[in-house]
Amino acid sequence: MSLAPRLDLRQSQSLVMTPQLQQAIKLLALSNLEIETFIAEELEKNPLLENGGTGGDEERGASEPADAPEPDFEFEERDGPADASELIAGGGEAAGEAALDVDFAAETFHHDSGSDTIGAGGGLDGSLGLTGAGSGAAPEDGPDFDNLGSADLSLADHLTAQAGASVAGHDLFIAAHLIDQIDEAGYLTAALLDIANRLNVPLARVEAVLATIQTFDPTGVGARNLAECLALQAKEADRYDPCMARLIDNLDLVARGDLARLRRICAVDDEDLADMIRELRGYDPKPGCRYGGEPTLAVTPDIFVARRGAGWAVEINAATLPRLLVNRAYYAEVSAGPQDRTSKAWLSDMLASANWLVKALDQRQRTIIKVASEIVKQQEAFFLKGVAHLKPMTLRQVAEAIEMHESTVSRVTSNKYLSCARGLFELKYFFTSAIQSADGGDAVSAEAVKNAIRTLIQAEDPRKILSDDTLVELLNAKGFDIARRTVAKYREAMGIGSSVQRRRQKALEGVG
């Protein structure tokens, strides 16, 4: 083997990602509202870009799907500007899709979004006639507007205002220190003795100021534990008699549903105990949570789906997408004037960047529509009949059907919400694992199994609570081949307690 230096010529292939291509890939994972923020930043940086309004301001150019024996899956696209061909630089639709549809999982730049590390009346919805969306479970439910106003005022500010009207002098200083130690749920988190030592004041004085704070609104604030919080509310309601005091002192028995011991301890009959438990349920265990939280924000859908004859209309929510235009008149005016080499290069870069961004946003919408249309096609039974008919589906199935890579579908379905007649659903909701059918038929979706478990538990007899083993038998009878540990996992994931916990709860409800 020669040890002398030499020159070798080799050929190799590699994937090179330009900054613009990285940006286009990143845009796929952003929601419409995130895109709106991104576009606002680009409008500030690039003088050749201008906001042409939202797509919701224009007339729709697509027609209704034609009636056909078999359902068809069409999407409506908004007509572009008359000079759209001039606004998009180089390459057609197929070229754009090929550029965006790349597996970057093994590439240097694959961590370009959080999804990579994780496997209304008219106006918002164009012409689909959909109203705003609630949640997947209850589409008719909207945000609780009664709580929005109080969320603007923090609990600390609310208490400080009351302290200013109730105490004065050095006690006001002690009150301010105590309020600083009250958490968002309304509980005092520091020991009074520590506060007294820190402020160098008698413990009795700190206790007196705390007693004043505990009279503030909301009732129960400033308590040091749950029992004290409930006791303060019972006193406010003039229900804190010796029997109620003993009930509150034995909250562990209430949680366990040990009614017999509670009757003996409180020295009351069944009717009085039921009345006391009913009263206890009416109290707020976290009174401070009415203040200081972030305002409830409704989720804005990115895609609308509606039945159209024998097919479906799938549409991007254009109301949240500003429409970008390239101001060619301004470019021509500036380029015609005197400019040095640096200015000319900068202007060319701005034009190329503007053209690329317009093209990337257009291609993003087409890609989202293509993925959403395939989801609707494969999950048509869900849109027609409900969650019990949700089929198991993977990213790979959709990717193969639309001839794109799995990573592209993953990006498109991240942070996107679909609004339909059944409610508002994240696109990831439609991708679920499969549960084999007990009779050898088609596999069913895990979400459909969860729905079946929820339905069985909601309909169970309070005197005959269903155990996990019984749920397995009932599900097998329905055709679901499922193990007991899977039933327990799904039940816990839905926040449903065990049969023992539900039995105690039913007992308390029966008393209350």
C-alpha positions in Angstrom: 0.0 0.0 0.0 1.4 3.3 -1.1 1.9 5.9 1.7 2.6 8.8 -0.7 0.0 11.6 -0.8 -2.4 11.6 -3.8 -5.6 13.1 -5.1 -8.8 11.1 -5.6 -12.0 12.0 -7.5 -15.1 10.5 -6.1 -18.9 10.9 -6.9 -21.5 10.8 -4.3 -25.1 11.9 -3.7 -26.3 13.9 -0.8 -29.4 15.8 0.2 -28.8 19.5 0.5 -31.3 21.6 2.3 -31.3 25.3 1.5 -32.6 27.7 4.2 -35.7 28.3 2.0 -36.5 24.6 1.9 -36.0 24.3 5.6 -38.5 27.1 6.0 -41.0 25.5 3.7 -40.8 22.2 5.7 -41.2 24.1 9.0 -44.3 25.8 7.6 -46.1 22.4 7.3 -46.1 21.9 11.0 -47.5 25.3 11.9 -51.1 25.9 12.6 -53.0 28.7 10.8 -52.7 31.1 13.8 -48.9 30.4 13.9 -48.7 31.0 10.2 -50.5 34.3 10.7 -47.8 35.4 13.2 -45.1 34.2 10.9 -46.5 36.1 8.0 -46.7 39.3 10.1 -43.0 39.0 10.8 -42.2 38.5 7.1 -44.3 41.5 6.1 -42.1 43.6 8.5 -38.9 42.3 7.1 -39.6 42.3 3.3 -40.8 45.5 1.7 -41.8 43.6 -1.5 -44.5 41.7 0.4 -47.9 43.1 1.0 -51.1 41.8 2.7 -53.8 41.2 0.1 -56.5 40.5 2.7 -57.8 37.1 3.8 -59.2 34.4 1.6 -62.5 34.7 3.3 -63.0 38.1 1.6 -63.1 36.7 -1.9 -65.7 34.8 -3.9 -65.2 31.0 -4.1 -64.5 29.7 -7.6 -65.1 26.0 -7.0 -68.4 24.3 -7.6 -70.3 21.7 -5.6 -69.3 18.1 -6.0 -71.5 16.4 -8.5 -73.9 13.6 -7.4 -72.4 10.1 -8.0 -73.3 6.6 -7.1 -70.1 6.4 -5.0 -69.1 9.1 -2.6 -66.4 11.4 -4.0 -63.9 13.4 -2.1 -63.3 16.9 -3.4 -61.8 20.0 -2.0 -62.6 23.5 -2.9 -59.7 25.8 -3.8 -59.9 29.5 -3.9 -59.0 31.1 -7.2 -55.6 32.9 -7.1 -55.0 36.4 -8.3 -55.0 37.1 -12.0 -51.2 37.4 -12.0 -50.6 34.4 -9.9 -48.2 32.9 -12.4 -46.0 36.0 -12.0 -46.1 35.8 -8.2 -44.8 32.2 -8.0 -41.2 31.8 -9.1 -40.1 28.7 -10.9 -41.4 25.1 -10.7 -44.9 23.7 -10.9 -47.1 22.0 -8.3 -45.5 18.7 -8.7 -42.1 20.1 -8.2 -43.2 21.9 -5.0 -44.7 18.7 -3.6 -41.5 16.8 -4.3 -39.5 19.4 -2.6 -41.6 19.3 0.6 -42.2 15.6 0.6 -38.8 14.4 1.9 -37.9 12.2 4.8 -35.7 14.3 7.0 -35.8 12.0 10.0 -32.2 11.1 9.6 -31.0 14.5 8.4 -29.3 17.3 10.4 -32.3 19.6 10.2 -35.1 17.1 11.2 -35.7 18.9 14.5 -37.4 21.8 12.9 -40.6 21.5 14.9 -41.9 20.0 18.1 -43.8 17.3 16.1 -40.6 15.7 15.0 -39.8 14.3 18.4 -43.3 13.0 18.9 -44.1 9.8 16.8 -68.9 32.0 14.0 -71.8 32.5 11.8 -70.3 33.1 8.4 -66.9 34.5 8.2 -64.6 31.8 9.5 -65.8 29.0 7.4 -66.2 30.4 3.9 -69.2 28.9 2.2 -69.4 25.6 4.1 -72.0 26.9 6.5 -70.4 25.6 9.7 -70.5 27.5 12.9 -67.6 27.7 15.3 -66.5 24.5 17.0 -66.6 23.3 20.5 -64.9 20.0 21.5 -64.9 16.6 20.0 -67.0 15.3 22.9 -69.7 18.0 23.0 -69.6 20.3 19.9 -72.4 22.4 21.2 -70.5 23.4 24.3 -68.6 26.7 24.0 -66.2 28.5 26.4 -67.6 29.6 29.7 -68.0 33.3 29.2 -69.0 33.8 32.9 -65.4 33.0 33.9 -63.6 35.1 31.3 -64.1 38.4 33.1 -62.8 37.2 36.5 -59.8 35.6 34.9 -58.4 39.1 34.1 -58.0 40.0 37.8 -55.4 38.0 39.7 -56.2 36.5 43.1 -53.4 38.5 44.7 -54.7 41.8 43.3 -58.2 40.9 44.4 -57.1 40.1 48.0 -54.8 43.2 48.2 -57.7 45.5 47.3 -59.8 44.0 50.0 -56.9 44.2 52.5 -56.5 47.9 51.8 -60.1 48.5 52.8 -60.0 46.2 55.9 -56.7 46.7 57.7 -54.2 49.5 58.1 -50.8 50.3 59.5 -48.4 47.4 60.2 -51.2 44.9 59.9 -51.5 45.9 56.2 -47.8 45.0 55.8 -48.4 41.6 57.4 -51.5 41.1 55.2 -49.5 41.8 52.1 -46.9 39.2 53.2 -49.6 36.6 53.9 -51.2 37.3 50.5 -47.9 36.7 48.8 -47.9 33.2 50.4 -51.3 32.2 49.1 -51.2 30.0 46.0 -53.4 30.1 42.9 -55.9 27.7 44.5 -56.4 30.0 47.5 -54.4 28.1 50.1 -51.8 29.6 52.5 -48.6 27.7 51.8 -46.3 29.0 54.6 -46.3 28.3 58.3 -47.6 31.2 60.4 -44.7 30.8 62.9 -42.2 31.1 60.1 -43.9 34.3 58.9 -44.0 35.7 62.5 -40.3 35.0 62.9 -39.5 36.5 59.6 -41.4 39.7 60.3 -40.4 39.8 63.9 -44.0 40.2 65.1 -46.1 38.1 67.6 -47.7 35.0 66.3 -51.0 36.0 67.7 -50.9 39.2 65.5 -50.2 37.2 62.4 -53.1 34.8 63.3 -55.4 37.8 63.7 -54.5 39.2 60.3 -55.0 35.8 58.7 -58.4 35.5 60.3 -59.3 38.9 58.6 -58.0 37.6 55.3 -60.2 34.5 55.7 -63.2 36.7 55.7 -62.4 38.0 52.2 -63.9 37.0 48.9 -63.8 34.3 47.7 -65.0 32.4 50.7 -62.5 29.8 51.9 -59.4 31.8 50.7 -56.4 31.8 53.1 -57.1 28.3 54.4 -54.2 26.0 55.3 -55.8 22.8 54.3 -59.0 21.4 52.6 -60.8 20.9 55.9 -60.3 24.5 57.0 -61.3 25.7 53.5 -64.6 23.8 53.7 -65.1 24.9 57.3 -64.8 28.6 56.3 -67.4 28.1 53.6 -69.7 26.2 56.0 -69.4 29.1 58.5 -70.2 31.6 55.8 -73.3 29.6 54.9 -74.2 29.3 58.6 -74.1 25.5 58.4 -71.1 24.9 60.7 -72.7 23.1 63.6 -71.0 20.4 65.6 -72.3 17.6 63.3 -70.9 19.4 60.2 -67.6 20.1 62.1 -67.2 16.3 62.8 -68.0 15.5 59.1 -65.4 17.9 57.9 -62.8 16.5 60.4 -63.4 13.1 58.8 -63.0 13.9 55.1 -61.0 10.6 54.6 -64.2 8.6 55.6 -66.2 10.7 53.1 -63.7 9.9 50.4 -63.9 6.2 51.2 -67.7 6.3 51.3 -67.8 4.8 54.9 -71.3 6.1 55.6 -71.9 3.8 58.6 -68.9 5.3 60.5 -69.9 8.8 59.5 -73.4 8.3 60.9 -72.0 7.2 64.2 -69.3 9.9 64.5 -71.7 12.7 63.5 -74.5 11.2 65.5 -77.1 11.8 62.8 -79.5 9.7 60.8 -79.4 8.8 57.1 -81.5 11.9 56.1 -79.3 14.4 58.0 -76.1 12.8 56.7 -77.4 13.0 53.2 -78.2 16.6 53.6 -74.8 17.4 55.1 -73.0 15.6 52.2 -75.1 17.5 49.7 -74.1 20.7 51.4 -70.4 19.7 51.4 -70.5 19.1 47.7 -71.7 22.6 47.0 -68.5 24.1 48.4 -65.5 25.0 46.3 -62.3 23.1 47.3 -60.2 25.5 45.3 -61.7 29.0 45.6 -58.7 30.9 44.3 -58.9 29.2 40.9 -61.7 31.7 39.9 -59.0 34.3 39.7 -55.6 34.7 38.1 -55.9 32.1 35.3 -55.3 32.8 31.7 -58.4 33.6 29.7 -60.1 30.7 28.0 -59.3 30.7 24.3 -61.3 28.9 21.8 -59.4 26.6 19.4 -59.6 28.0 15.8 -60.1 25.2 13.2 -57.6 25.0 10.4 -59.8 22.8 8.1 -63.6 22.7 7.6 -65.3 19.5 6.4 -69.0 19.4 5.3 -71.3 17.0 3.5 -72.0 18.0 -0.1 -74.5 15.8 -1.8 -72.9 12.4 -2.2 -69.4 13.7 -1.4 -67.5 15.9 1.0 -66.2 19.5 0.8 -62.8 19.9 2.5 -61.6 23.5 2.9 -58.8 25.4 4.5 -60.0 28.1 7.0 -58.9 31.0 4.8 -60.2 33.5 7.3 -57.1 33.1 9.5 -54.7 33.2 6.6 -53.6 36.6 5.3 -53.0 36.4 1.5 -49.5 37.5 0.5 -48.8 39.3 -2.7 -45.6 40.4 -4.3 -45.6 44.2 -5.0 -44.0 44.1 -8.4 -44.8 47.8 -9.1 -42.7 48.8 -6.1 -39.9 46.4 -7.2 -39.9 47.9 -10.7 -39.8 51.5 -9.3 -37.0 50.8 -6.9 -34.9 48.7 -9.4 -35.2 51.5 -12.0 -33.5 54.0 -9.7 -29.8 54.4 -9.1 -28.4 51.7 -6.8 -25.0 50.2 -6.1 -24.1 46.5 -6.3 -25.0 45.8 -2.6 -28.5 47.4 -3.0 -29.1 45.5 -6.2 -28.2 42.2 -4.6 -30.4 42.9 -1.6 -33.4 43.8 -3.7 -32.9 40.6 -5.7 -32.8 38.6 -2.5 -36.0 40.2 -1.3 -37.8 39.4 -4.5 -36.6 35.8 -4.5 -37.6 35.4 -0.8 -41.0 36.9 -1.5 -41.6 34.7 -4.5 -40.5 31.6 -2.6 -42.7 32.4 0.5 -45.8 32.9 -1.7 -45.1 29.6 -3.4 -44.4 27.7 -0.1 -47.6 29.0 1.5 -49.6 27.9 -1.6 -48.0 24.5 -1.6 -48.6 24.2 2.2 -52.3 24.7 1.7 -52.5 22.1 -1.2 -50.6 19.6 0.9 -52.9 20.1 3.9 -56.0 19.7 1.7 -54.6 16.5 0.2 -53.9 14.9 3.6 -57.2 16.0 5.1 -59.1 14.8 2.1 -57.5 11.3 2.4 -58.4 11.3 6.2 -62.0 12.1 5.4 -62.0 9.4 2.7 -60.6 6.7 5.0 -62.7 7.7 8.0 -66.0 8.4 6.2 -67.9 6.1 8.5 -66.8 8.2 11.5 -68.1 11.4 9.9 -71.4 9.7 9.0 -72.0 7.6 12.1 -69.8 8.7 14.9 -66.8 7.6 17.0 -68.0 3.9 17.3 -67.2 3.6 13.6 -63.7 5.2 13.7 -61.3 2.8 11.9 -57.7 2.1 12.9 -55.4 4.2 10.7 -51.7 5.0 10.6 -49.6 7.8 9.1 -48.1 5.3 6.7 -51.6 4.3 5.3 -52.3 8.0 4.5 -48.8 8.6 3.2 -49.0 5.6 0.8 -52.5 6.6 -0.5 -51.4 10.1 -1.4 -47.9 9.1 -2.4 -46.1 11.2 0.1 -43.6 10.4 2.8 -44.8 9.5 6.3 -42.8 12.3 7.9 -44.7 14.8 5.6 -48.0 13.5 6.8 -46.8 13.7 10.4 -45.9 17.4 10.0 -49.2 18.2 8.2 -51.3 16.7 11.0 -49.4 18.4 13.8 -51.1 21.4 15.5 -54.0 21.2 13.1 -57.7 21.0 14.0 -60.6 19.9 11.8 -64.1 21.2 12.2 -67.1 19.1 11.1 -70.7 18.5 12.1 -69.6 16.2 14.9 -67.3 18.8 16.5 -63.7 19.9 16.6 -61.0 17.3 16.4 -57.2 17.4 16.2 -56.0 15.6 13.0 -53.9 13.3 15.2 -57.2 12.1 16.7 -58.0 10.1 13.6 -54.8 8.0 13.8 -55.4 5.2 16.3 -54.1 1.7 16.9 -56.0 -1.4 15.9 -57.9 -3.8 18.2 -58.4 -7.2 16.6 -62.0 -8.3 16.2 -63.0 -11.4 18.3 -64.9 -12.9 15.4 -62.1 -12.6 12.9 -63.6 -9.6 11.2 -62.0 -6.2 10.5 -60.0 -4.6 13.3 -61.5 -1.7 15.1 -60.0 1.6 16.3 -58.7 1.9 19.9 -60.8 5.1 20.2 -64.0 3.1 19.3 -63.1 0.6 22.1 -62.7 3.5 24.5 -66.1 4.8 23.5 -67.6 1.3 24.1 -66.0 1.1 27.6 -67.2 4.6 28.5 -70.8 3.7 27.3 -70.9 0.5 29.3 -69.7 2.2 32.5 -72.1 5.2 32.1 -75.0 2.7 31.8 -73.9 0.4 34.7 -76.3 -0.3 37.6 -75.2 1.5 40.7 -75.9 -1.7 42.7 -73.9 -3.8 40.3 -70.7 -2.0 39.3 -68.8 -3.6 36.4 -65.4 -4.9 37.1 -62.6 -4.9 34.5 -63.1 -8.7 34.0 -66.8 -8.1 33.4 -66.0 -5.3 30.9 -63.8 -7.7 29.1 -66.6 -10.2 28.8 -69.1 -7.6 27.6 -66.6 -6.2 25.0 -65.8 -9.7 23.7 -69.6 -10.2 23.3 -69.5 -7.0 21.2 -66.7 -8.4 19.0 -63.7 -6.7 20.6 -60.8 -9.1 21.3 -59.2 -7.2 24.2 -57.3 -8.1 27.3 -58.1 -7.1 30.9 -54.9 -5.0 31.2 -55.8 -3.1 28.1 -59.3 -2.3 29.5 -57.7 -1.0 32.7 -55.2 1.1 30.7 -58.0 2.6 28.5 -60.2 3.2 31.5 -57.5 5.0 33.4 -56.6 7.1 30.3 -60.2 8.3 30.2 -60.0 9.3 33.9 -62.5 6.6 35.0 -61.9 5.1 38.4 -61.8 1.4 39.2 -64.9 -0.6 40.2 -64.1 0.0 43.9 -63.8 3.8 43.4 -67.0 3.9 41.3 -68.9 1.9 43.9 -67.9 4.4 46.6 -68.8 7.3 44.4 -72.2 5.8 43.5 -72.9 5.2 47.2 -72.1 8.9 48.0 -74.3 10.0 45.1 -77.1 7.8 46.3 -76.8 9.4 49.7 -76.6 12.9 48.3 
